[in-house]
Amino acid sequence: LIDDIQFIAGKESTQEEFFHTFNTLYQAQKQIILSSDRSPGEIKGLEERLVSRFNWGLVARIDRPSYETRVAIVRRKARLRNLELPEDVVCFIAGKIDSNTRELEGAIAKVAMLAQVTERELNLPLAEEALGGEPTIKNREITIEDILDVVTSRFNVRLADLQSKKRSRSIAFPRQICMYLARNLTRHSLEEIGGYFGGRDHTTVLHANRTIEEMGGKDKQFSAQLELLTQEIRSHNDK
């Protein structure tokens, strides 16, 4: 499984290596799944031999999941967490979040965390409290500027430093948080996010995302701080 395969466009050595890797996996009858923000033929700078191979399989557009699909996703993700969600809570989450699996997982985690922290029964009123009440019309999309406004204020850093090449922890850490939040709250590609922070490449953004995710999984206090940051960004977005 390779995400954002369009980023190998224009990179001859990377494409050469991936060409042979693809052939080896294909000949071994392994399943290969690639994702991109456009169809193979629309990726400029991608060698024709790779375009041809990508078209060997099923090329499908993935749209936002339907309500029924979101209900199924919530049920499955809850089971994976050994979490028993009442049916009305499942339906509420599926109705509240209409974007993607990542945000549905985040909503489940938010509801579960509130129940755990407050030692309350996990029911519909608690879910409504955790996710902000009844489903509402979407606000304008969150931008990287929204994220930067909140993070620079919280961590007392300058925008210029976050976009610089400086690597001290006092700057690198909030920069990683910005990248993580941009990956999870905006529609920007990895390349666009990296470019915003001093021209960094997509691998740096992926590394930042993994680092923050791992910290959140190990440190409940840090996870709660991330959630507060997210809520503040959403509130900032409402203004």
Helices and strands as residue ranges (DSSP letters): G 5-8, H 12-27, G 40-42, H 48-54, H 67-80, H 87-96, H 101-118, H 124-131, H 144-155, H 159-162, H 169-185, H 190-196, H 202-218, H 220-238
